[in-house]
Amino acid sequence: MTASPLIPVPIPDRVAALIGSCMPVHVLHAEIDAECAVREVNRFRTPLCNEDRADREHALSTLAQANKILAAYDPRLTVKPGRGC
């Protein structure tokens, strides 16, 4: 976990745990799901076979569901797939 998506500054684990303790559990689960889905989406390279395309679409679906929960809690928490992750 980092303090800013623009400037990667590590946050100590105890601080991250303190921040996480202030958030609802379902939001924390959504944040984890979103980060995992972004990693999954970014691992696919073109050209994609049918199985890879289906796996990528499933990861994008998981990301969309997690982002819906994150945006309801705080719109700044949403995660976008990209090559910068």
PDB file as gemmi writes it, atoms N, CA and C in Angstrom:
CRYST1    1.000    1.000    1.000  90.00  90.00  90.00 P 1                      
ATOM      1  N   MET A   1       0.856  -1.178   0.000  1.00  0.00           N  
ATOM      2  CA  MET A   1       0.000   0.000   0.000  1.00  0.00           C  
ATOM      3  C   MET A   1       0.897   1.235   0.000  1.00  0.00           C  
ATOM      4  N   THR A   2       0.551   2.231  -0.764  1.00  0.00           N  
ATOM      5  CA  THR A   2       1.329   3.460  -0.841  1.00  0.00           C  
ATOM      6  C   THR A   2       0.446   4.648  -0.503  1.00  0.00           C  
ATOM      7  N   ALA A   3       1.099   5.759  -0.179  1.00  0.00           N  
ATOM      8  CA  ALA A   3       0.376   6.961   0.225  1.00  0.00           C  
ATOM      9  C   ALA A   3      -0.313   7.639  -0.959  1.00  0.00           C  
ATOM     10  N   SER A   4       0.285   7.564  -2.123  1.00  0.00           N  
ATOM     11  CA  SER A   4      -0.256   8.237  -3.293  1.00  0.00           C  
ATOM     12  C   SER A   4      -0.018   7.383  -4.527  1.00  0.00           C  
ATOM     13  N   PRO A   5      -0.983   7.307  -5.443  1.00  0.00           N  
ATOM     14  CA  PRO A   5      -0.728   6.547  -6.663  1.00  0.00           C  
ATOM     15  C   PRO A   5       0.280   7.231  -7.583  1.00  0.00           C  
ATOM     16  N   LEU A   6       0.505   8.522  -7.380  1.00  0.00           N  
ATOM     17  CA  LEU A   6       1.430   9.261  -8.233  1.00  0.00           C  
ATOM     18  C   LEU A   6       2.864   9.157  -7.733  1.00  0.00           C  
ATOM     19  N   ILE A   7       3.044   9.215  -6.426  1.00  0.00           N  
ATOM     20  CA  ILE A   7       4.369   9.136  -5.826  1.00  0.00           C  
ATOM     21  C   ILE A   7       4.372   7.938  -4.879  1.00  0.00           C  
ATOM     22  N   PRO A   8       4.989   6.837  -5.273  1.00  0.00           N  
ATOM     23  CA  PRO A   8       4.945   5.638  -4.428  1.00  0.00           C  
ATOM     24  C   PRO A   8       5.805   5.785  -3.174  1.00  0.00           C  
ATOM     25  N   VAL A   9       5.176   6.102  -2.078  1.00  0.00           N  
ATOM     26  CA  VAL A   9       5.837   6.208  -0.790  1.00  0.00           C  
ATOM     27  C   VAL A   9       5.292   5.086   0.095  1.00  0.00           C  
ATOM     28  N   PRO A  10       6.148   4.192   0.568  1.00  0.00           N  
ATOM     29  CA  PRO A  10       5.644   3.077   1.370  1.00  0.00           C  
ATOM     30  C   PRO A  10       5.032   3.548   2.688  1.00  0.00           C  
ATOM     31  N   ILE A  11       3.961   2.882   3.075  1.00  0.00           N  
ATOM     32  CA  ILE A  11       3.318   3.143   4.350  1.00  0.00           C  
ATOM     33  C   ILE A  11       3.656   1.966   5.263  1.00  0.00           C  
ATOM     34  N   PRO A  12       4.100   2.222   6.477  1.00  0.00           N  
ATOM     35  CA  PRO A  12       4.379   1.109   7.394  1.00  0.00           C  
ATOM     36  C   PRO A  12       3.126   0.260   7.619  1.00  0.00           C  
ATOM     37  N   ASP A  13       3.328  -1.024   7.851  1.00  0.00           N  
ATOM     38  CA  ASP A  13       2.208  -1.946   8.023  1.00  0.00           C  
ATOM     39  C   ASP A  13       1.286  -1.543   9.165  1.00  0.00           C  
ATOM     40  N   ARG A  14       1.839  -1.027  10.247  1.00  0.00           N  
ATOM     41  CA  ARG A  14       0.996  -0.633  11.387  1.00  0.00           C  
ATOM     42  C   ARG A  14       0.096   0.543  11.027  1.00  0.00           C  
ATOM     43  N   VAL A  15       0.590   1.457  10.216  1.00  0.00           N  
ATOM     44  CA  VAL A  15      -0.216   2.593   9.783  1.00  0.00           C  
ATOM     45  C   VAL A  15      -1.315   2.114   8.837  1.00  0.00           C  
ATOM     46  N   ALA A  16      -0.961   1.203   7.922  1.00  0.00           N  
ATOM     47  CA  ALA A  16      -1.959   0.656   7.002  1.00  0.00           C  
ATOM     48  C   ALA A  16      -3.045  -0.093   7.773  1.00  0.00           C  
ATOM     49  N   ALA A  17      -2.648  -0.822   8.816  1.00  0.00           N  
ATOM     50  CA  ALA A  17      -3.624  -1.537   9.640  1.00  0.00           C  
ATOM     51  C   ALA A  17      -4.528  -0.552  10.379  1.00  0.00           C  
ATOM     52  N   LEU A  18      -3.981   0.555  10.833  1.00  0.00           N  
ATOM     53  CA  LEU A  18      -4.787   1.568  11.517  1.00  0.00           C  
ATOM     54  C   LEU A  18      -5.791   2.200  10.556  1.00  0.00           C  
ATOM     55  N   ILE A  19      -5.353   2.501   9.344  1.00  0.00           N  
ATOM     56  CA  ILE A  19      -6.256   3.055   8.339  1.00  0.00           C  
ATOM     57  C   ILE A  19      -7.343   2.047   8.000  1.00  0.00           C  
ATOM     58  N   GLY A  20      -6.943   0.786   7.831  1.00  0.00           N  
ATOM     59  CA  GLY A  20      -7.905  -0.265   7.514  1.00  0.00           C  
ATOM     60  C   GLY A  20      -8.914  -0.509   8.613  1.00  0.00           C  
ATOM     61  N   SER A  21      -8.525  -0.299   9.863  1.00  0.00           N  
ATOM     62  CA  SER A  21      -9.458  -0.527  10.971  1.00  0.00           C  
ATOM     63  C   SER A  21     -10.567   0.520  11.015  1.00  0.00           C  
ATOM     64  N   CYS A  22     -10.376   1.635  10.325  1.00  0.00           N  
ATOM     65  CA  CYS A  22     -11.383   2.694  10.291  1.00  0.00           C  
ATOM     66  C   CYS A  22     -12.380   2.521   9.144  1.00  0.00           C  
ATOM     67  N   MET A  23     -12.144   1.533   8.282  1.00  0.00           N  
ATOM     68  CA  MET A  23     -13.003   1.324   7.120  1.00  0.00           C  
ATOM     69  C   MET A  23     -13.865   0.087   7.329  1.00  0.00           C  
ATOM     70  N   PRO A  24     -15.053   0.055   6.740  1.00  0.00           N  
ATOM     71  CA  PRO A  24     -15.887  -1.145   6.823  1.00  0.00           C  
ATOM     72  C   PRO A  24     -15.202  -2.338   6.144  1.00  0.00           C  
ATOM     73  N   VAL A  25     -15.491  -3.520   6.646  1.00  0.00           N  
ATOM     74  CA  VAL A  25     -14.844  -4.735   6.149  1.00  0.00           C  
ATOM     75  C   VAL A  25     -15.146  -4.971   4.670  1.00  0.00           C  
ATOM     76  N   HIS A  26     -16.386  -4.718   4.251  1.00  0.00           N  
ATOM     77  CA  HIS A  26     -16.716  -4.965   2.850  1.00  0.00           C  
ATOM     78  C   HIS A  26     -15.941  -4.042   1.914  1.00  0.00           C  
ATOM     79  N   VAL A  27     -15.582  -2.852   2.374  1.00  0.00           N  
ATOM     80  CA  VAL A  27     -14.787  -1.932   1.556  1.00  0.00           C  
ATOM     81  C   VAL A  27     -13.347  -2.434   1.464  1.00  0.00           C  
ATOM     82  N   LEU A  28     -12.811  -2.954   2.557  1.00  0.00           N  
ATOM     83  CA  LEU A  28     -11.462  -3.515   2.529  1.00  0.00           C  
ATOM     84  C   LEU A  28     -11.387  -4.711   1.585  1.00  0.00           C  
ATOM     85  N   HIS A  29     -12.405  -5.566   1.628  1.00  0.00           N  
ATOM     86  CA  HIS A  29     -12.445  -6.713   0.718  1.00  0.00           C  
ATOM     87  C   HIS A  29     -12.530  -6.238  -0.733  1.00  0.00           C  
ATOM     88  N   ALA A  30     -13.306  -5.210  -0.983  1.00  0.00           N  
ATOM     89  CA  ALA A  30     -13.426  -4.671  -2.337  1.00  0.00           C  
ATOM     90  C   ALA A  30     -12.096  -4.088  -2.813  1.00  0.00           C  
ATOM     91  N   GLU A  31     -11.368  -3.451  -1.917  1.00  0.00           N  
ATOM     92  CA  GLU A  31     -10.066  -2.887  -2.284  1.00  0.00           C  
ATOM     93  C   GLU A  31      -9.087  -3.997  -2.666  1.00  0.00           C  
ATOM     94  N   ILE A  32      -9.087  -5.066  -1.908  1.00  0.00           N  
ATOM     95  CA  ILE A  32      -8.212  -6.201  -2.214  1.00  0.00           C  
ATOM     96  C   ILE A  32      -8.622  -6.841  -3.539  1.00  0.00           C  
ATOM     97  N   ASP A  33      -9.927  -7.038  -3.724  1.00  0.00           N  
ATOM     98  CA  ASP A  33     -10.422  -7.616  -4.978  1.00  0.00           C  
ATOM     99  C   ASP A  33     -10.043  -6.762  -6.181  1.00  0.00           C  
ATOM    100  N   ALA A  34     -10.138  -5.441  -6.027  1.00  0.00           N  
ATOM    101  CA  ALA A  34      -9.811  -4.534  -7.127  1.00  0.00           C  
ATOM    102  C   ALA A  34      -8.327  -4.610  -7.481  1.00  0.00           C  
ATOM    103  N   GLU A  35      -7.475  -4.618  -6.490  1.00  0.00           N  
ATOM    104  CA  GLU A  35      -6.032  -4.692  -6.755  1.00  0.00           C  
ATOM    105  C   GLU A  35      -5.661  -6.013  -7.416  1.00  0.00           C  
ATOM    106  N   CYS A  36      -6.253  -7.111  -6.961  1.00  0.00           N  
ATOM    107  CA  CYS A  36      -5.986  -8.423  -7.571  1.00  0.00           C  
ATOM    108  C   CYS A  36      -6.502  -8.474  -9.011  1.00  0.00           C  
ATOM    109  N   ALA A  37      -7.664  -7.897  -9.250  1.00  0.00           N  
ATOM    110  CA  ALA A  37      -8.238  -7.892 -10.597  1.00  0.00           C  
ATOM    111  C   ALA A  37      -7.385  -7.059 -11.549  1.00  0.00           C  
ATOM    112  N   VAL A  38      -6.856  -5.949 -11.083  1.00  0.00           N  
ATOM    113  CA  VAL A  38      -5.993  -5.119 -11.927  1.00  0.00           C  
ATOM    114  C   VAL A  38      -4.732  -5.890 -12.303  1.00  0.00           C  
ATOM    115  N   ARG A  39      -4.137  -6.589 -11.331  1.00  0.00           N  
ATOM    116  CA  ARG A  39      -2.965  -7.403 -11.636  1.00  0.00           C  
ATOM    117  C   ARG A  39      -3.297  -8.474 -12.666  1.00  0.00           C  
ATOM    118  N   GLU A  40      -4.465  -9.091 -12.512  1.00  0.00           N  
ATOM    119  CA  GLU A  40      -4.899 -10.130 -13.443  1.00  0.00           C  
ATOM    120  C   GLU A  40      -5.114  -9.554 -14.848  1.00  0.00           C  
ATOM    121  N   VAL A  41      -5.756  -8.418 -14.952  1.00  0.00           N  
ATOM    122  CA  VAL A  41      -6.004  -7.791 -16.250  1.00  0.00           C  
ATOM    123  C   VAL A  41      -4.690  -7.409 -16.921  1.00  0.00           C  
ATOM    124  N   ASN A  42      -3.755  -6.885 -16.147  1.00  0.00           N  
ATOM    125  CA  ASN A  42      -2.501  -6.400 -16.722  1.00  0.00           C  
ATOM    126  C   ASN A  42      -1.554  -7.520 -17.144  1.00  0.00           C  
ATOM    127  N   ARG A  43      -1.794  -8.734 -16.709  1.00  0.00           N  
ATOM    128  CA  ARG A  43      -0.873  -9.814 -17.073  1.00  0.00           C  
ATOM    129  C   ARG A  43      -1.138 -10.351 -18.479  1.00  0.00           C  
ATOM    130  N   PHE A  44      -2.273 -10.038 -19.068  1.00  0.00           N  
ATOM    131  CA  PHE A  44      -2.598 -10.529 -20.404  1.00  0.00           C  
ATOM    132  C   PHE A  44      -1.963  -9.644 -21.468  1.00  0.00           C  
ATOM    133  N   ARG A  45      -1.393 -10.288 -22.467  1.00  0.00           N  
ATOM    134  CA  ARG A  45      -0.794  -9.583 -23.602  1.00  0.00           C  
ATOM    135  C   ARG A  45      -1.537  -9.996 -24.858  1.00  0.00           C  
ATOM    136  N   THR A  46      -1.574  -9.122 -25.843  1.00  0.00           N  
ATOM    137  CA  THR A  46      -2.232  -9.453 -27.101  1.00  0.00           C  
ATOM    138  C   THR A  46      -1.270 -10.249 -27.961  1.00  0.00           C  
ATOM    139  N   PRO A  47      -1.696 -11.073 -28.825  1.00  0.00           N  
ATOM    140  CA  PRO A  47      -3.068 -11.497 -29.119  1.00  0.00           C  
ATOM    141  C   PRO A  47      -3.564 -12.485 -28.068  1.00  0.00           C  
ATOM    142  N   LEU A  48      -4.838 -12.411 -27.777  1.00  0.00           N  
ATOM    143  CA  LEU A  48      -5.449 -13.262 -26.761  1.00  0.00           C  
ATOM    144  C   LEU A  48      -6.210 -14.419 -27.411  1.00  0.00           C  
ATOM    145  N   CYS A  49      -6.025 -15.609 -26.833  1.00  0.00           N  
ATOM    146  CA  CYS A  49      -6.847 -16.732 -27.277  1.00  0.00           C  
ATOM    147  C   CYS A  49      -8.211 -16.613 -26.589  1.00  0.00           C  
ATOM    148  N   ASN A  50      -9.143 -17.466 -26.937  1.00  0.00           N  
ATOM    149  CA  ASN A  50     -10.497 -17.376 -26.385  1.00  0.00           C  
ATOM    150  C   ASN A  50     -10.513 -17.545 -24.871  1.00  0.00           C  
ATOM    151  N   GLU A  51      -9.694 -18.472 -24.340  1.00  0.00           N  
ATOM    152  CA  GLU A  51      -9.663 -18.682 -22.893  1.00  0.00           C  
ATOM    153  C   GLU A  51      -9.092 -17.463 -22.169  1.00  0.00           C  
ATOM    154  N   ASP A  52      -8.016 -16.883 -22.715  1.00  0.00           N  
ATOM    155  CA  ASP A  52      -7.438 -15.690 -22.100  1.00  0.00           C  
ATOM    156  C   ASP A  52      -8.403 -14.516 -22.163  1.00  0.00           C  
ATOM    157  N   ARG A  53      -9.118 -14.389 -23.266  1.00  0.00           N  
ATOM    158  CA  ARG A  53     -10.091 -13.309 -23.404  1.00  0.00           C  
ATOM    159  C   ARG A  53     -11.198 -13.445 -22.358  1.00  0.00           C  
ATOM    160  N   ALA A  54     -11.647 -14.676 -22.133  1.00  0.00           N  
ATOM    161  CA  ALA A  54     -12.686 -14.926 -21.126  1.00  0.00           C  
ATOM    162  C   ALA A  54     -12.161 -14.638 -19.723  1.00  0.00           C  
ATOM    163  N   ASP A  55     -10.916 -15.037 -19.444  1.00  0.00           N  
ATOM    164  CA  ASP A  55     -10.324 -14.756 -18.128  1.00  0.00           C  
ATOM    165  C   ASP A  55     -10.157 -13.261 -17.903  1.00  0.00           C  
ATOM    166  N   ARG A  56      -9.757 -12.548 -18.956  1.00  0.00           N  
ATOM    167  CA  ARG A  56      -9.590 -11.089 -18.837  1.00  0.00           C  
ATOM    168  C   ARG A  56     -10.942 -10.413 -18.594  1.00  0.00           C  
ATOM    169  N   GLU A  57     -11.964 -10.863 -19.303  1.00  0.00           N  
ATOM    170  CA  GLU A  57     -13.300 -10.294 -19.106  1.00  0.00           C  
ATOM    171  C   GLU A  57     -13.815 -10.567 -17.699  1.00  0.00           C  
ATOM    172  N   HIS A  58     -13.506 -11.744 -17.169  1.00  0.00           N  
ATOM    173  CA  HIS A  58     -13.919 -12.070 -15.799  1.00  0.00           C  
ATOM    174  C   HIS A  58     -13.206 -11.152 -14.805  1.00  0.00           C  
ATOM    175  N   ALA A  59     -11.912 -10.904 -15.026  1.00  0.00           N  
ATOM    176  CA  ALA A  59     -11.166  -9.999 -14.148  1.00  0.00           C  
ATOM    177  C   ALA A  59     -11.715  -8.577 -14.242  1.00  0.00           C  
ATOM    178  N   LEU A  60     -12.068  -8.136 -15.453  1.00  0.00           N  
ATOM    179  CA  LEU A  60     -12.663  -6.803 -15.599  1.00  0.00           C  
ATOM    180  C   LEU A  60     -14.013  -6.705 -14.901  1.00  0.00           C  
ATOM    181  N   SER A  61     -14.771  -7.799 -14.930  1.00  0.00           N  
ATOM    182  CA  SER A  61     -16.055  -7.828 -14.229  1.00  0.00           C  
ATOM    183  C   SER A  61     -15.852  -7.725 -12.712  1.00  0.00           C  
ATOM    184  N   THR A  62     -14.867  -8.469 -12.206  1.00  0.00           N  
ATOM    185  CA  THR A  62     -14.547  -8.402 -10.771  1.00  0.00           C  
ATOM    186  C   THR A  62     -14.110  -6.998 -10.389  1.00  0.00           C  
ATOM    187  N   LEU A  63     -13.304  -6.379 -11.238  1.00  0.00           N  
ATOM    188  CA  LEU A  63     -12.853  -5.006 -10.985  1.00  0.00           C  
ATOM    189  C   LEU A  63     -14.033  -4.040 -10.965  1.00  0.00           C  
ATOM    190  N   ALA A  64     -14.967  -4.193 -11.888  1.00  0.00           N  
ATOM    191  CA  ALA A  64     -16.133  -3.307 -11.933  1.00  0.00           C  
ATOM    192  C   ALA A  64     -16.991  -3.459 -10.680  1.00  0.00           C  
ATOM    193  N   GLN A  65     -17.175  -4.690 -10.218  1.00  0.00           N  
ATOM    194  CA  GLN A  65     -17.960  -4.914  -8.993  1.00  0.00           C  
ATOM    195  C   GLN A  65     -17.270  -4.290  -7.785  1.00  0.00           C  
ATOM    196  N   ALA A  66     -15.950  -4.476  -7.693  1.00  0.00           N  
ATOM    197  CA  ALA A  66     -15.204  -3.904  -6.565  1.00  0.00           C  
ATOM    198  C   ALA A  66     -15.223  -2.383  -6.630  1.00  0.00           C  
ATOM    199  N   ASN A  67     -15.071  -1.817  -7.824  1.00  0.00           N  
ATOM    200  CA  ASN A  67     -15.094  -0.356  -7.968  1.00  0.00           C  
ATOM    201  C   ASN A  67     -16.448   0.234  -7.599  1.00  0.00           C  
ATOM    202  N   LYS A  68     -17.518  -0.510  -7.839  1.00  0.00           N  
ATOM    203  CA  LYS A  68     -18.849  -0.020  -7.468  1.00  0.00           C  
ATOM    204  C   LYS A  68     -18.944   0.155  -5.952  1.00  0.00           C  
ATOM    205  N   ILE A  69     -18.405  -0.805  -5.212  1.00  0.00           N  
ATOM    206  CA  ILE A  69     -18.409  -0.717  -3.742  1.00  0.00           C  
ATOM    207  C   ILE A  69     -17.485   0.396  -3.277  1.00  0.00           C  
ATOM    208  N   LEU A  70     -16.299   0.483  -3.873  1.00  0.00           N  
ATOM    209  CA  LEU A  70     -15.340   1.515  -3.477  1.00  0.00           C  
ATOM    210  C   LEU A  70     -15.868   2.911  -3.778  1.00  0.00           C  
ATOM    211  N   ALA A  71     -16.504   3.093  -4.924  1.00  0.00           N  
ATOM    212  CA  ALA A  71     -17.030   4.409  -5.294  1.00  0.00           C  
ATOM    213  C   ALA A  71     -18.169   4.825  -4.377  1.00  0.00           C  
ATOM    214  N   ALA A  72     -18.952   3.864  -3.907  1.00  0.00           N  
ATOM    215  CA  ALA A  72     -20.035   4.200  -2.980  1.00  0.00           C  
ATOM    216  C   ALA A  72     -19.475   4.688  -1.648  1.00  0.00           C  
ATOM    217  N   TYR A  73     -18.334   4.152  -1.260  1.00  0.00           N  
ATOM    218  CA  TYR A  73     -17.711   4.568   0.007  1.00  0.00           C  
ATOM    219  C   TYR A  73     -16.942   5.879  -0.175  1.00  0.00           C  
ATOM    220  N   ASP A  74     -16.085   5.932  -1.204  1.00  0.00           N  
ATOM    221  CA  ASP A  74     -15.310   7.137  -1.514  1.00  0.00           C  
ATOM    222  C   ASP A  74     -14.863   7.045  -2.974  1.00  0.00           C  
ATOM    223  N   PRO A  75     -15.321   7.920  -3.841  1.00  0.00           N  
ATOM    224  CA  PRO A  75     -14.990   7.828  -5.268  1.00  0.00           C  
ATOM    225  C   PRO A  75     -13.491   7.864  -5.568  1.00  0.00           C  
ATOM    226  N   ARG A  76     -12.696   8.395  -4.667  1.00  0.00           N  
ATOM    227  CA  ARG A  76     -11.251   8.449  -4.903  1.00  0.00           C  
ATOM    228  C   ARG A  76     -10.574   7.093  -4.738  1.00  0.00           C  
ATOM    229  N   LEU A  77     -11.280   6.102  -4.228  1.00  0.00           N  
ATOM    230  CA  LEU A  77     -10.694   4.779  -4.016  1.00  0.00           C  
ATOM    231  C   LEU A  77     -10.774   3.866  -5.233  1.00  0.00           C  
ATOM    232  N   THR A  78     -11.488   4.283  -6.261  1.00  0.00           N  
ATOM    233  CA  THR A  78     -11.623   3.411  -7.430  1.00  0.00           C  
ATOM    234  C   THR A  78     -10.267   3.151  -8.078  1.00  0.00           C  
ATOM    235  N   VAL A  79     -10.166   1.979  -8.702  1.00  0.00           N  
ATOM    236  CA  VAL A  79      -8.916   1.520  -9.300  1.00  0.00           C  
ATOM    237  C   VAL A  79      -9.135   1.334 -10.790  1.00  0.00           C  
ATOM    238  N   LYS A  80      -8.181   1.786 -11.599  1.00  0.00           N  
ATOM    239  CA  LYS A  80      -8.287   1.639 -13.052  1.00  0.00           C  
ATOM    240  C   LYS A  80      -7.206   0.686 -13.535  1.00  0.00           C  
ATOM    241  N   PRO A  81      -7.549  -0.183 -14.490  1.00  0.00           N  
ATOM    242  CA  PRO A  81      -6.510  -1.029 -15.048  1.00  0.00           C  
ATOM    243  C   PRO A  81      -5.598  -0.211 -15.961  1.00  0.00           C  
ATOM    244  N   GLY A  82      -4.334  -0.482 -15.899  1.00  0.00           N  
ATOM    245  CA  GLY A  82      -3.393   0.233 -16.726  1.00  0.00           C  
ATOM    246  C   GLY A  82      -2.032  -0.400 -16.619  1.00  0.00           C  
ATOM    247  N   ARG A  83      -1.127   0.051 -17.407  1.00  0.00           N  
ATOM    248  CA  ARG A  83       0.209  -0.519 -17.417  1.00  0.00           C  
ATOM    249  C   ARG A  83       1.087   0.031 -16.294  1.00  0.00           C  
ATOM    250  N   GLY A  84       0.638   1.047 -15.583  1.00  0.00           N  
ATOM    251  CA  GLY A  84       1.442   1.648 -14.530  1.00  0.00           C  
ATOM    252  C   GLY A  84       1.406   0.905 -13.212  1.00  0.00           C  
ATOM    253  N   CYS A  85       0.599  -0.154 -13.090  1.00  0.00           N  
ATOM    254  CA  CYS A  85       0.461  -0.866 -11.828  1.00  0.00           C  
ATOM    255  C   CYS A  85       1.521  -1.911 -11.644  1.00  0.00           C  
TER     256      CYS A  85                                                      
END                                                                             
